[in-house]
Amino acid sequence: MFESAELGHVIDKQTFKTEVARLREELLEAQYELRAKGDFPVLILISGVDGAGKSETIHDLHEWLDPRYVSTQAFFEPGSEEAEHPFMWRYWRALPPKGRIAIFAGSWYSQPIAHRISGEINEAFFNQRIDQFNRFESMLANEGALILKFWFHLSREGQEKRLKALKKNPRTTWRVTEESWERLKTYDKLQEVAWHLLRMTNTPWAPWMVVEGTDDRYRSLSVGKIILSALQQRLADRQDRHYPVAPPINRPIDTMDILTALDLGKSLPKDEYSLRLSKAQGRLSELVRSPEFKKHSLILVFEGLDASGKGSSIRRVVAALDARQCQIIPISAPTEEELAQPYLWRFWRHVPKTGRITVFDRSWYGRVLVERVEGFCSENDWLRAYAEINDFEHDLAADGAVIIKFWLQVSKDEQLRRFKERESTPFKRHKITDDDWRNREKWDNYHRAVCDMVERTSTGTVPWILVEANDKNFARVKVLETVCNRLEEALIKRRNYSPEAEAGSEDKNQEKTLIPTAADTPLPDVASGKSRKKSGRKSP
């Protein structure tokens, strides 16, 4: 892969001057057209060996382009805030909006490469990161982003020669540090790691361009021309993209599905409700104050039909939490800023750091629910969203987040009763809108969309919890006790974790519980992916 970048390419000064004059004009024209149309963002990743001209090329790009519409992002070892968030959090925050260009001086690739060379991570973990990056870039490409990845290469002798030259020049001597010489010693290991990474991440939607870094003029001119060609090609391609037709989603041949199988007649007497609610709230308060929780974050997702009781369930959960530790994020129609970014960007902004809690009142599932039913996105967009959402949740869970997502289900008759109650109660009238009545007319469409959503995104790591919500008391207690059970399970797992246990050995004397579990009031029928008894209800 690197052989063609060791041929000794050289551009003479006059040729460079002539070519750059034309290149600058065309780059600016393409950049202004990009900004005017605002169809897609451009991500330029600059990576490679030390001394190969990464910073010089970035400087040239800023000179050739209008720097007002170019951002440069540099990433080093994570700071304290970044280390408390999932690995990809800081890269999501740095994504450019549509119509803008971002240059990444180092990127999501830099840290795993460095850690693999130093032996801090093994090959299996490195490959997991590679898979994560491929999925991330695939999502960006599907959202329309133009991704240009450059790897600047030097031979070992060329790198040593370049470092000595930089050290000798008073204007650049500061750029050569002890770390630069140390990394020269690991040149062979870098080539091995880089070759593996480039081979595994050289995808059709985000291929790598290996550029020889020996001659400054050749390197910068090559990068500039590649960027210009890619921009012009994308801007000229005004035809709609054609996607393969997806196979039809499986439909049951009878009237029973995951929603009609729910027993919506479940209820709790008021006295039992009060007792179990207070016990669950006290238990949750203890769990989030335990030392083990400092290594986790908690993400609660509430979805459900209009008037299904999401707000009242959230209030009962939050009542048990320290307000300084928790935030509630209500999700509505995206803003102009959010529409200029990939779909999941606005949710990554609110991912909590370790030791914190975020409650989403509606969530990223809007793409496969309201956006699907109302036609706010294409069929291809919501079909691919299932896999992208699963990836998103998997990434969060892998970094220590405990994600619990609830679907609150009410019957059509109960929803109508609650709608009328809201209309007749002065302090509840603000809860009922014309959209609520309009959405009710699409009951069957939403019903199918919910069944598909649960079928495709209820994973072993982050399953859906289906809540029978005709009785608000039952729904609130089920939500709270489920949060306690799931969170306690995660904390016990962390308490019992040890390298030896992970390797397969067990300490039979380890504690089996972290906090008493209200066994005298067992949780009835918590959804865990298992089938429920048929309720006898037919599809709405």
VOGU-3710 file (C-alpha; in Angstrom, 3 decimals, decimal comma):
1> mfesaelghv> 0,000/0,000/0,000  2,889/2,385/0,677  5,138/1,459/-2,262  3,669/4,114/-4,578  4,363/6,750/-1,919  8,123/6,084/-1,987  8,786/6,784/-5,669  10,357/10,197/-5,136  7,738/12,501/-6,686  9,006/16,073/-7,180
11> idkqtfktev> 7,262/19,205/-8,528  9,453/22,090/-9,714  8,819/25,583/-8,379  7,457/27,114/-11,609  5,027/24,268/-12,263  3,821/24,508/-8,685  3,264/28,264/-8,956  1,266/27,914/-12,169  -0,834/24,999/-10,933  -1,597/26,580/-7,561
21> arlreellea> -2,889/29,814/-9,105  -5,534/27,884/-11,042  -6,219/25,496/-8,148  -6,921/28,307/-5,684  -9,466/29,913/-7,989  -11,314/26,670/-8,604  -11,223/25,637/-4,941  -12,807/28,929/-3,892  -15,507/28,587/-6,536  -16,312/25,070/-5,335
31> qyelrakgdf> -16,266/26,156/-1,697  -18,692/29,034/-2,318  -20,990/26,750/-4,306  -20,910/24,276/-1,422  -21,796/27,024/1,025  -24,603/28,387/-1,179  -26,264/25,020/-1,710  -25,613/23,681/1,769  -26,317/20,129/0,649  -23,574/18,284/2,499
41> pvlilisgvd> -20,581/18,749/4,826  -16,967/17,939/3,919  -14,646/16,117/6,321  -10,913/16,111/5,511  -8,826/13,770/7,669  -5,074/14,406/7,713  -3,037/11,553/9,188  0,368/10,003/8,684  3,907/9,761/9,995  5,647/12,574/11,862
51> gagksetihd> 7,457/15,013/9,601  5,438/14,134/6,496  3,966/17,633/6,201  0,581/17,380/7,884  0,641/20,844/9,450  2,147/22,460/6,323  -0,640/21,035/4,164  -3,323/22,242/6,589  -1,728/25,692/6,458  -1,837/25,630/2,632
61> lhewldpryv> -5,505/24,616/2,640  -6,360/27,516/4,927  -4,536/29,836/2,548  -6,219/28,464/-0,572  -9,731/28,278/0,846  -11,826/30,949/2,565  -10,826/30,278/6,199  -14,067/31,764/7,525  -15,883/28,613/6,448  -13,196/26,099/7,377
71> stqaffepgs> -12,699/24,699/10,868  -9,652/22,730/11,973  -10,044/20,157/14,724  -7,059/18,727/16,585  -7,377/15,840/19,018  -4,904/14,839/21,689  -5,249/12,495/24,647  -8,743/13,018/26,116  -9,082/15,682/28,789  -10,984/15,127/32,009
81> eeaehpfmwr> -14,388/15,966/30,548  -13,782/13,930/27,398  -12,604/10,923/29,409  -15,911/10,957/31,316  -17,911/10,579/28,086  -18,108/7,739/25,541  -15,126/7,492/23,193  -16,857/8,959/20,120  -18,526/11,862/21,979  -15,869/14,466/21,215
91> ywralppkgr> -15,752/13,547/17,516  -19,505/13,897/17,133  -19,298/17,360/18,692  -16,679/18,396/16,124  -18,679/17,445/13,015  -19,212/20,322/10,564  -22,724/21,387/9,503  -23,884/21,086/5,924  -22,190/23,557/3,609  -18,997/23,733/5,677
101> iaifagswys> -15,557/22,099/5,590  -13,767/20,645/8,602  -10,121/19,571/8,608  -9,258/16,963/11,221  -5,599/17,150/12,233  -5,644/13,719/13,697  -9,039/12,119/14,146  -10,799/9,143/15,694  -7,943/7,054/14,271  -5,090/8,749/16,164
111> qpiahrisge> -5,577/7,478/19,705  -6,191/3,784/18,824  -3,115/3,788/16,558  -0,934/5,221/19,336  -2,323/2,820/21,925  -1,891/-0,172/19,631  1,762/0,718/18,982  2,437/1,125/22,714  0,653/-2,143/23,517  -2,031/-0,487/25,646
121> ineaffnqri> -4,715/-2,249/23,594  -4,628/-5,663/21,969  -5,459/-6,541/18,380  -8,996/-7,669/19,218  -9,865/-4,331/20,814  -8,158/-2,475/17,957  -10,324/-4,359/15,471  -13,428/-3,462/17,476  -12,507/0,199/17,116  -11,961/-0,293/13,384
131> dqfnrfesml> -15,433/-1,778/13,042  -16,838/1,128/15,047  -15,135/3,645/12,724  -16,427/1,924/9,596  -19,979/2,053/10,908  -19,556/5,696/11,944  -18,232/6,744/8,537  -20,912/4,723/6,763  -23,557/6,618/8,726  -21,922/9,959/7,841
141> anegalilkf> -21,795/9,012/4,163  -25,452/7,950/4,217  -26,268/11,343/5,718  -24,556/12,924/2,700  -21,113/13,793/4,086  -18,111/13,842/1,746  -15,254/12,127/3,613  -11,685/12,520/2,336  -9,010/10,602/4,230  -5,312/11,304/3,587
151> wfhlsregqe> -2,355/9,322/4,921  0,985/11,106/4,485  3,811/8,619/4,094  7,591/8,820/4,430  10,156/6,049/4,364  12,111/5,549/7,573  15,133/7,305/6,056  12,909/10,066/4,731  11,334/10,628/8,136  14,710/10,824/9,892
161> krlkalkknp> 15,993/13,267/7,257  12,871/15,447/7,596  13,098/15,559/11,405  16,738/16,634/11,250  15,889/19,363/8,751  13,056/20,662/10,911  15,277/20,612/13,978  17,994/22,577/12,191  15,633/25,349/11,007  15,128/27,979/13,773
171> rttwrvtees> 11,526/28,540/12,618  10,550/24,866/12,921  12,869/23,486/15,593  10,073/23,689/18,167  8,100/21,103/16,214  10,652/18,359/16,853  10,350/16,992/20,382  11,746/14,059/22,280  8,525/12,253/21,449  9,266/12,725/17,743
181> werlktydkl> 12,555/10,858/18,086  10,913/8,183/20,237  8,250/7,628/17,582  10,984/7,274/14,960  12,193/4,253/16,911  8,736/2,638/16,515  8,557/3,339/12,764  8,272/-0,334/11,789  5,490/-0,913/14,310  3,620/2,149/13,013
191> qevawhllrm> 3,792/0,852/9,459  2,436/-2,513/10,555  -0,435/-0,972/12,507  -1,176/1,649/9,839  -1,198/-0,895/7,034  -3,700/-3,036/8,926  -5,903/-0,037/9,745  -5,849/1,405/6,225  -6,668/-1,978/4,722  -9,630/-2,501/7,060
201> tntpwapwmv> -11,030/1,049/6,754  -10,460/1,604/3,034  -14,167/1,608/2,191  -16,002/2,687/-0,990  -17,681/5,550/0,895  -14,478/6,729/2,642  -11,334/5,481/0,881  -7,820/6,364/1,967  -5,531/8,432/-0,257  -1,854/7,672/0,485
211> vegtddryrs> 0,285/10,705/-0,414  4,067/10,834/-0,569  5,319/13,445/1,880  8,923/13,843/0,668  8,371/16,882/-1,574  6,289/19,701/-0,037  5,005/21,032/-3,345  3,966/17,623/-4,654  2,214/16,749/-1,381  0,179/19,949/-1,057
221> lsvgkiilsa> -0,720/20,147/-4,736  -1,836/16,502/-4,758  -4,096/17,006/-1,748  -5,562/20,211/-3,153  -6,385/18,614/-6,496  -7,988/15,565/-4,876  -10,193/17,808/-2,728  -11,156/19,933/-5,727  -12,003/16,922/-7,891  -14,129/15,346/-5,147
231> lqqrladrqd> -15,968/18,601/-4,489  -16,672/19,262/-8,155  -17,899/15,734/-8,723  -20,259/15,837/-5,749  -21,578/19,299/-6,609  -22,197/18,282/-10,222  -24,071/15,138/-9,230  -27,575/16,543/-8,813  -29,405/13,286/-9,515  -31,212/11,521/-6,739
241> rhypvappin> -29,332/8,603/-5,325  -30,883/5,250/-6,088  -31,021/2,690/-3,306  -31,846/-0,993/-3,528  -35,413/-1,845/-2,633  -35,601/-3,300/0,862  -37,438/-6,595/1,399  -40,837/-6,205/3,034  -41,005/-6,258/6,812  -42,464/-9,490/8,145
251> rpidtmdilt> -46,113/-9,159/9,173  -48,024/-11,615/11,397  -50,760/-13,511/9,593  -53,137/-13,142/12,538  -54,080/-10,164/14,741  -51,557/-10,777/17,510  -48,292/-8,845/17,787  -46,120/-7,509/20,596  -48,614/-4,735/21,381  -51,898/-6,609/21,070
261> aldlgkslpk> -50,406/-9,372/23,258  -50,012/-6,952/26,175  -52,502/-7,281/29,032  -53,598/-3,670/29,381  -55,944/-4,593/32,205  -53,126/-4,796/34,760  -53,504/-2,415/37,685  -52,343/-1,695/41,222  -54,514/-0,729/44,216  -53,717/2,702/45,615
271> deyslrlska> -52,269/1,417/48,910  -49,953/-1,074/47,217  -48,983/1,577/44,678  -47,936/4,064/47,378  -45,885/1,461/49,243  -44,053/0,120/46,197  -43,488/3,556/44,734  -41,793/4,860/47,883  -39,673/1,701/48,201  -38,539/1,905/44,588
281> qgrlselvrs> -37,721/5,598/44,846  -35,647/5,016/47,965  -33,864/2,111/46,346  -33,067/4,141/43,219  -31,746/7,000/45,339  -29,314/4,619/47,048  -28,197/3,031/43,793  -27,197/6,282/42,099  -25,266/7,334/45,213  -23,256/4,102/45,400
291> pefkkhslil> -19,517/4,266/44,590  -19,938/1,854/41,661  -22,262/4,276/39,852  -19,405/6,766/39,404  -18,077/4,440/36,681  -21,410/4,377/34,854  -23,943/6,768/33,414  -27,690/6,191/33,243  -29,769/6,943/30,147  -33,548/6,561/30,368
301> vfegldasgk> -35,601/6,688/27,166  -39,355/7,238/27,302  -41,439/6,649/24,203  -45,144/6,061/23,935  -48,437/7,104/22,412  -49,833/10,554/23,143  -51,347/10,646/26,662  -49,689/7,341/27,623  -48,221/8,785/30,826  -44,610/9,443/29,882
311> gssirrvvaa> -44,456/12,748/31,749  -45,946/11,420/34,980  -43,625/8,388/34,925  -40,604/10,650/34,382  -41,640/12,837/37,325  -41,767/9,806/39,658  -38,284/8,728/38,552  -36,730/12,183/38,835  -38,255/12,666/42,290  -35,803/10,044/43,575
321> ldarqcqiip> -32,741/11,744/42,060  -30,497/14,653/42,948  -31,382/17,422/40,497  -27,690/18,296/40,191  -27,013/14,807/38,901  -29,838/14,554/36,376  -31,163/16,360/33,318  -34,371/15,874/31,324  -34,156/16,343/27,562  -37,532/16,873/25,827
331> isapteeela> -37,278/16,055/22,130  -39,330/17,949/19,573  -38,880/18,893/15,926  -35,201/19,486/15,067  -33,894/23,051/14,790  -32,118/24,442/11,725  -28,773/23,818/13,434  -29,714/20,196/14,089  -31,007/19,656/10,545  -27,577/20,685/9,249
341> qpylwrfwrh> -25,974/17,738/11,068  -26,302/13,939/10,902  -29,508/12,679/12,491  -27,951/11,354/15,721  -25,788/14,437/16,334  -28,326/16,224/18,518  -28,585/13,220/20,818  -24,826/12,794/21,188  -24,776/16,372/22,526  -26,761/15,262/25,562
351> vpktgritvf> -24,999/11,983/26,351  -24,206/12,124/30,085  -20,747/11,712/31,517  -20,021/9,059/34,123  -21,909/9,477/37,364  -24,702/11,439/35,667  -28,230/10,689/34,439  -30,088/11,846/31,332  -33,798/11,260/30,788  -35,041/11,550/27,199
361> drswygrvlv> -38,725/12,456/26,853  -38,973/11,021/23,325  -35,708/10,259/21,604  -33,784/9,151/18,529  -36,616/6,722/17,802  -38,527/9,599/16,259  -36,825/8,712/12,996  -38,549/5,307/12,828  -41,826/6,559/14,299  -43,089/10,073/13,565
371> ervegfcsen> -40,625/10,768/10,724  -41,528/7,465/9,095  -45,296/7,798/9,504  -45,459/11,498/8,605  -43,084/11,143/5,660  -40,474/13,550/7,049  -37,666/11,279/5,819  -37,247/8,822/2,965  -37,877/5,107/3,299  -34,160/4,458/2,959
381> dwlrayaein> -33,425/6,883/5,818  -35,702/5,213/8,336  -34,801/1,696/7,184  -31,079/2,249/7,765  -31,836/4,036/11,042  -32,530/0,725/12,792  -28,918/-0,408/12,388  -27,528/3,058/13,131  -29,547/3,297/16,342  -28,394/-0,161/17,425
391> dfehdlaadg> -24,785/0,903/16,777  -25,328/4,127/18,727  -26,714/2,325/21,765  -24,059/-0,394/21,563  -21,294/2,232/21,587  -22,793/3,935/24,634  -23,252/0,658/26,509  -19,695/-0,452/25,691  -18,421/2,719/27,359  -20,353/2,118/30,589
401> aviikfwlqv> -23,775/3,649/29,970  -26,784/1,809/31,382  -29,546/2,389/28,820  -33,134/1,575/29,708  -35,839/2,335/27,169  -39,580/2,192/27,799  -42,534/2,044/25,447  -45,743/3,016/27,267  -48,825/1,519/25,623  -52,472/2,482/26,183
411> skdeqlrrfk> -55,605/1,284/24,423  -57,349/3,447/21,854  -60,357/3,877/24,156  -58,181/4,897/27,114  -56,329/7,425/24,972  -59,642/8,971/23,902  -60,784/9,194/27,539  -57,557/10,979/28,512  -57,811/13,356/25,561  -61,328/14,408/26,612
421> erestpfkrh> -60,216/14,734/30,228  -57,421/17,070/29,190  -59,797/19,214/27,160  -62,184/19,588/30,100  -59,509/20,297/32,756  -58,191/23,890/32,650  -54,675/23,124/33,890  -54,340/20,197/31,452  -55,581/21,875/28,276  -52,049/22,769/27,223
431> kitdddwrnr> -51,324/19,030/26,948  -53,776/18,439/24,099  -53,095/19,844/20,625  -54,438/19,501/17,105  -51,434/17,279/16,340  -52,568/14,816/19,019  -55,948/14,391/17,321  -54,329/14,177/13,895  -51,869/11,501/15,099  -54,773/9,514/16,532
441> ekwdnyhrav> -56,220/9,216/13,029  -53,007/7,379/12,056  -53,259/4,872/14,896  -52,745/1,818/12,667  -49,689/3,305/10,965  -48,066/4,107/14,299  -48,996/0,662/15,591  -47,084/-1,007/12,734  -44,150/1,375/13,146  -43,876/0,591/16,872
451> cdmvertstg> -43,951/-3,165/16,265  -41,195/-2,833/13,645  -39,164/-0,600/15,978  -39,271/-3,078/18,859  -38,617/-6,025/16,540  -35,491/-4,438/15,061  -34,000/-2,515/17,996  -34,727/-4,646/21,073  -31,252/-6,108/21,514  -29,738/-8,311/24,183
461> tvpwilvean> -27,732/-5,352/25,462  -30,508/-2,744/25,300  -33,939/-4,420/25,190  -37,237/-2,572/25,039  -39,379/-2,575/28,166  -43,047/-2,609/27,160  -45,230/-1,004/29,835  -48,947/-1,669/30,153  -50,031/1,910/30,842  -53,845/1,909/30,976
471> dknfarvkvl> -53,427/2,069/34,760  -51,006/4,864/35,611  -50,184/3,436/39,031  -49,097/0,123/37,552  -47,059/1,848/34,805  -45,183/4,157/37,197  -44,216/1,349/39,545  -43,159/-0,932/36,709  -40,940/1,802/35,294  -39,280/2,576/38,634
481> etvcnrleea> -38,729/-1,020/39,676  -37,332/-1,869/36,243  -34,846/1,010/36,482  -33,746/-0,247/39,897  -33,364/-3,853/38,738  -31,418/-3,017/35,585  -29,157/-0,489/37,317  -28,458/-2,794/40,241  -27,561/-5,598/37,843  -24,978/-3,354/36,159
491> likrrnyspe> -23,494/-2,194/39,472  -23,197/-5,735/40,827  -21,435/-6,753/37,630  -18,915/-3,936/38,107  -18,408/-4,766/41,802  -17,732/-8,411/40,985  -15,514/-7,627/38,002  -11,872/-8,663/38,095  -9,342/-9,619/35,397  -9,347/-13,157/36,760
501> aeagsedknq> -13,139/-13,362/36,563  -13,083/-12,084/33,010  -10,532/-14,769/32,153  -12,950/-17,417/33,334  -12,286/-17,941/37,053  -14,924/-17,235/39,686  -14,821/-16,238/43,308  -17,672/-18,157/44,870  -17,521/-15,961/47,967  -18,348/-12,752/46,060
511> ektliptaad> -21,391/-10,846/47,253  -24,535/-11,636/45,346  -26,374/-8,372/46,107  -25,425/-4,748/46,354  -28,558/-3,300/47,933  -31,648/-5,149/49,243  -34,107/-5,789/46,423  -37,651/-5,472/47,805  -38,207/-9,176/47,223  -41,423/-8,986/49,253
521> tplpdvasgk> -42,980/-6,967/46,414  -41,799/-8,673/43,248  -42,098/-6,810/39,965  -44,930/-8,313/37,896  -44,178/-9,255/34,313  -41,250/-6,945/33,529  -40,701/-6,982/29,771  -37,469/-8,699/28,893  -38,013/-9,855/25,368  -40,138/-12,853/26,424
531> srkksgrksp> -43,639/-13,491/25,099  -46,649/-12,343/27,114  -50,015/-13,959/27,566  -52,483/-13,165/24,863  -54,888/-10,453/25,995  -57,638/-11,224/23,526  -57,441/-7,708/22,072  -57,448/-7,271/18,328  -55,377/-4,836/16,325  -56,697/-1,273/16,559
//
